[in-house]
């Protein structure tokens, strides 16, 4: 028999929402809650359909999809359908919350989290918002109006009753060993050279076209370089298009893969990271203490990736390159001084570590417990 529902963790759609949510679910289990007492609610279209059951939690999906932030006629038609789906999702969520009677609802962002937060307000169930980015998303801004508390990743995040907890990351990332021995083991596992410097390039699970194009050009420019390796995670979306354009073998140790199954190994092996500035990426870089070159995604809601990246840069943990400026020559000019200056890289690593909150999942779980009714 399942235990009474303690928490509904609602939202998702992307790994940036789902991975921290699962980390909080695991932290609640470590604090003594039965896994069956934690119910995830998300979208049938999102990655939660794969990740949540694999983590050992039950998932309920709601109908509908998010709104498009464009004003052309096709987008207006899609948004009209989305609004209808959202209304249906709220109705389903009202019934679900009434049936499960959770002690608390956790909103992690995404339209499914708004539906559950609205249902929680209707049944007077406490809501705790978990915001991953420096600039809150629309769903969490709405949910925060009635939230008992808001767990935020950065000081100064514009939400009421905010508590700085950090953004939860996976236990595998928290356990990354960047000592010389840990680095050597990670490089061996990835087939990277034991000596020299390693540049990790990754644009996320799908990829980042601008970053990928720049990295390919950079690899061509560095083909005659000794003592440098590049591990390039192209992403599954861009792999069919770009895998035929990989640079010819040279003295540069260049590896290209469609997907990285063990990002924690790449973090351990690398001397510097190049990629987007999503909330999970930034939190993981801080947790492991790895300096970076960040290329924020243009057009992200609220320009939150630029805000995330600037927080890292202001702390001395990153160099920010605008997407429009990201090409091979710019990456070369940005990375070459870093690779030549081990002291600067170490300072960036230390600055990233100072921002890291490896215990963020437990902090959020404690906050959830503190505001749960009963």
C-alpha positions in Angstrom: 0.0 0.0 0.0 1.3 3.5 -0.9 2.0 5.9 1.9 -0.1 9.1 2.3 1.1 11.7 -0.1 3.5 14.1 1.5 4.5 16.2 -1.5 3.5 16.9 -5.1 6.5 18.1 -7.0 5.0 19.8 -10.1 6.5 21.1 -13.3 9.1 20.1 -15.8 9.3 20.1 -19.6 13.1 20.5 -19.7 16.0 18.9 -17.9 16.7 22.3 -16.2 13.4 21.9 -14.3 13.3 18.1 -13.9 16.8 17.3 -12.8 16.7 19.6 -9.8 13.2 18.4 -9.0 14.4 14.8 -8.8 17.3 15.8 -6.7 14.8 17.3 -4.2 12.7 14.2 -4.3 15.8 12.1 -3.5 16.7 14.4 -0.6 13.2 14.0 0.8 13.6 10.3 0.7 17.0 10.6 2.5 15.2 12.6 5.2 12.8 9.7 5.8 9.9 10.1 3.5 8.7 7.1 1.6 9.3 7.4 -2.2 5.6 6.5 -2.7 4.6 9.6 -0.7 6.2 11.8 -3.3 4.2 12.3 -6.5 5.6 14.1 -9.5 3.2 15.9 -11.9 4.4 17.1 -15.3 3.8 17.1 -19.0 3.5 14.1 -21.3 5.7 16.0 -23.8 8.5 16.7 -21.4 11.7 14.8 -20.4 10.1 14.0 -17.1 8.2 11.1 -18.8 11.6 9.3 -19.0 13.6 10.7 -16.1 11.1 10.6 -13.2 10.2 6.9 -13.5 13.8 6.0 -14.0 14.5 7.8 -10.7 12.0 5.6 -8.9 9.1 8.1 -8.5 5.5 8.0 -9.7 4.5 10.5 -12.4 1.1 11.9 -13.3 1.0 13.8 -16.6 -1.4 16.7 -17.4 -2.7 17.7 -20.9 -1.6 20.8 -22.7 1.5 22.7 -23.6 3.2 26.0 -22.8 2.6 29.4 -24.5 4.7 30.6 -27.4 6.3 34.1 -26.9 5.7 35.3 -30.5 2.9 37.4 -32.0 2.4 36.1 -35.5 -0.9 34.4 -36.5 0.3 30.8 -36.2 1.6 31.5 -32.7 -1.7 33.1 -31.8 -3.6 30.0 -32.9 -1.3 27.7 -31.0 -1.6 29.9 -27.9 -5.4 29.7 -28.1 -5.1 25.9 -28.1 -2.5 26.1 -25.3 -4.9 28.2 -23.2 -7.6 25.5 -23.6 -5.2 22.8 -22.6 -4.0 24.8 -19.6 -7.6 25.2 -18.4 -8.0 21.4 -18.7 -4.8 20.9 -16.8 -5.9 23.1 -14.0 -9.2 21.2 -13.8 -7.3 17.9 -13.7 -4.9 19.3 -11.1 -7.8 20.4 -8.8 -9.2 16.9 -8.8 -5.7 15.4 -8.3 -4.8 17.6 -5.3 -8.2 17.0 -3.7 -7.7 13.2 -4.1 -4.1 13.0 -2.9 -4.4 15.6 -0.2 -0.7 16.4 -0.1 0.9 18.2 2.8 2.7 20.5 0.4 3.0 21.3 -3.4 6.5 22.2 -4.8 6.4 24.3 -8.0 9.6 23.9 -10.1 8.5 25.9 -13.1 6.7 25.1 -16.4 3.0 25.3 -17.1 2.2 22.0 -15.2 3.6 23.7 -12.0 1.2 26.6 -12.5 -1.8 24.2 -12.8 -0.8 22.4 -9.5 -0.1 25.7 -7.7 -3.5 27.0 -8.7 -5.1 23.7 -7.4 -3.1 23.9 -4.2 -4.4 27.5 -3.6 -7.9 26.3 -4.2 -7.6 23.6 -1.5 -5.4 25.7 0.9 -2.4 23.4 0.5 1.0 25.2 1.1 3.1 25.9 -1.9 6.9 26.1 -2.0 8.4 27.6 -5.2 11.8 26.4 -6.4 13.3 28.8 -8.9 16.5 27.7 -10.7 17.3 30.9 -12.6 18.4 34.4 -11.6 15.3 35.7 -13.4 12.1 33.8 -12.4 10.0 32.2 -15.1 6.3 33.2 -15.6 4.8 30.1 -13.9 6.9 30.6 -10.8 6.2 34.3 -10.7 2.5 33.5 -10.6 2.8 30.7 -8.1 5.0 32.8 -5.8 2.2 35.2 -5.1 0.5 32.6 -2.8 3.6 30.6 -1.9 4.7 30.1 1.7 8.3 30.3 0.6 10.5 30.5 -2.5 13.7 28.6 -2.7 16.0 30.6 -5.1 19.5 29.9 -6.5 20.8 33.5 -6.5 20.7 36.3 -3.9 18.5 39.1 -5.1 16.1 36.9 -7.2 12.8 38.9 -7.5 10.4 36.6 -5.7 8.6 37.2 -2.4 9.6 35.3 0.8 12.8 34.1 -1.0 15.3 31.8 0.8 18.7 31.3 -0.9 19.1 27.6 -1.1 21.1 27.2 -4.4 19.9 25.1 -7.3 19.9 21.3 -6.5 22.2 19.2 -8.6 22.5 15.4 -9.1 24.5 13.4 -6.4 26.8 12.3 -9.1 27.8 15.9 -9.8 28.2 16.7 -6.1 30.6 13.7 -5.8 32.9 14.9 -8.7 36.6 14.5 -7.8 38.7 17.2 -9.4 41.9 16.3 -7.5 44.8 15.2 -9.7 43.9 11.5 -9.1 40.2 12.1 -9.9 41.1 14.0 -13.0 43.4 11.2 -14.2 40.7 8.6 -13.7 38.1 10.7 -15.5 40.4 11.3 -18.5 41.2 7.6 -18.7 37.5 6.7 -18.7 36.8 9.2 -21.5 39.9 8.3 -23.6 41.5 11.7 -23.1 45.2 12.4 -22.8 46.5 12.2 -19.2 48.7 15.3 -19.7 47.9 18.7 -21.0 44.8 20.8 -20.8 41.2 19.7 -21.7 38.5 22.0 -23.0 35.0 20.7 -22.6 32.3 22.0 -25.0 28.7 21.2 -24.5 25.5 23.0 -25.4 23.0 20.8 -23.6 21.2 17.5 -24.4 19.9 18.8 -27.8 22.9 21.0 -28.7 23.6 24.7 -29.4 24.1 25.4 -33.0 26.1 28.6 -32.6 28.4 27.0 -30.0 28.8 23.9 -32.1 29.8 25.8 -35.2 32.3 27.9 -33.3 33.8 24.8 -31.7 34.2 23.0 -35.0 36.0 26.1 -36.4 38.1 26.3 -33.3 39.2 22.6 -33.6 40.3 23.3 -37.2 42.3 26.3 -36.0 43.9 24.2 -33.3 44.6 21.2 -35.4 48.4 21.7 -35.1 48.4 22.3 -31.3 50.1 19.9 -28.9 49.1 19.5 -25.3 45.5 20.4 -25.8 42.4 18.2 -26.0 38.8 19.1 -26.8 35.8 17.0 -25.8 32.9 18.3 -27.9 29.4 17.2 -27.0 27.5 18.2 -30.1 24.0 17.2 -29.0 21.6 14.7 -30.5 19.7 17.4 -32.6 22.8 18.8 -34.3 24.7 15.5 -34.6 23.2 14.4 -38.0 24.0 17.8 -39.5 27.5 18.3 -38.1 29.0 14.9 -37.7 30.0 14.9 -41.3 32.0 18.1 -40.8 34.3 17.0 -38.1 37.9 18.3 -38.5 40.6 16.0 -39.9 42.9 14.3 -37.4 45.9 16.5 -36.4 48.0 16.9 -33.4 45.0 18.3 -31.5 43.3 15.5 -29.5 39.7 16.2 -30.6 36.7 14.1 -29.6 33.1 14.6 -30.8 30.2 12.7 -29.3 26.4 13.2 -29.9 25.6 12.9 -26.1 27.5 12.7 -22.9 26.2 9.9 -20.6 28.4 10.9 -17.7 28.8 14.7 -17.6 30.3 14.2 -14.1 33.3 12.6 -15.8 33.7 15.5 -18.2 33.6 18.0 -15.4 36.3 16.0 -13.5 38.5 15.8 -16.6 38.2 19.3 -17.9 40.3 22.4 -17.2 37.7 24.8 -18.7 34.1 24.5 -19.9 32.4 26.2 -22.9 28.6 26.1 -23.2 25.3 27.7 -22.5 24.3 29.3 -19.2 21.2 27.3 -18.3 20.4 27.1 -14.6 21.5 23.4 -14.2 24.8 24.0 -16.1 25.7 27.0 -14.0 24.8 25.2 -10.7 26.8 22.1 -11.7 29.9 24.2 -12.7 29.7 26.0 -9.3 29.2 22.7 -7.4 32.3 21.1 -8.9 34.4 24.3 -9.1 35.1 24.6 -12.8 35.8 27.9 -14.6 33.9 28.5 -17.8 33.2 30.5 -21.0 29.5 30.9 -21.1 27.4 31.8 -24.2 23.9 32.7 -23.0 21.0 31.5 -25.2 19.5 34.6 -26.9 15.7 34.9 -26.5 15.5 32.8 -23.4 12.5 33.9 -21.3 13.4 37.0 -19.3 16.9 36.7 -20.8 17.6 34.5 -17.8 20.6 32.8 -19.2 22.4 36.2 -19.5 21.5 36.9 -15.9 22.8 33.5 -14.8 26.1 34.0 -16.8 26.6 37.6 -15.5 26.4 36.3 -11.9 29.2 33.9 -12.6 31.2 36.5 -14.4 30.8 39.0 -11.6 32.1 36.4 -9.1 35.2 35.8 -11.3 34.1 32.2 -12.2 33.3 32.8 -15.9 33.9 34.8 -19.1 30.7 35.7 -21.0 30.6 35.7 -24.8 27.5 37.0 -26.5 25.8 34.5 -28.8 26.2 36.9 -31.8 29.9 37.1 -31.2 30.5 33.4 -30.7 32.7 32.1 -33.5 36.0 30.3 -33.9 38.2 33.4 -33.7 36.4 34.7 -30.7 36.6 31.4 -28.8 40.3 31.2 -29.8 41.0 34.7 -28.4 39.0 33.9 -25.3 40.4 30.5 -24.5 44.0 30.9 -25.5 44.9 33.2 -22.5 43.0 30.8 -20.1 44.9 27.8 -21.3 48.2 29.6 -21.0 47.6 30.8 -17.4 47.0 28.0 -14.9 46.9 30.5 -12.1 43.9 32.3 -13.7 42.1 29.0 -14.2 42.6 28.0 -10.6 41.2 31.4 -9.5 38.1 30.9 -11.7 37.7 27.4 -10.3 37.9 28.7 -6.7 35.4 31.5 -7.5 33.0 28.9 -9.0 33.3 26.8 -5.8 32.5 29.8 -3.6 29.2 30.1 -5.5 28.4 26.4 -5.3 25.9 25.0 -2.9 26.4 21.2 -3.1 23.8 20.7 -0.3 21.1 22.7 -2.2 18.8 19.7 -2.5 18.8 19.1 1.2 18.3 22.8 1.9 15.2 22.8 -0.4 13.9 19.6 1.2 14.2 21.1 4.7 12.3 24.2 3.5 9.6 22.0 2.0 9.3 20.1 5.3 9.2 23.4 7.3 6.1 24.7 5.3 4.2 21.4 4.9 1.0 21.4 6.8 0.5 18.9 9.6 
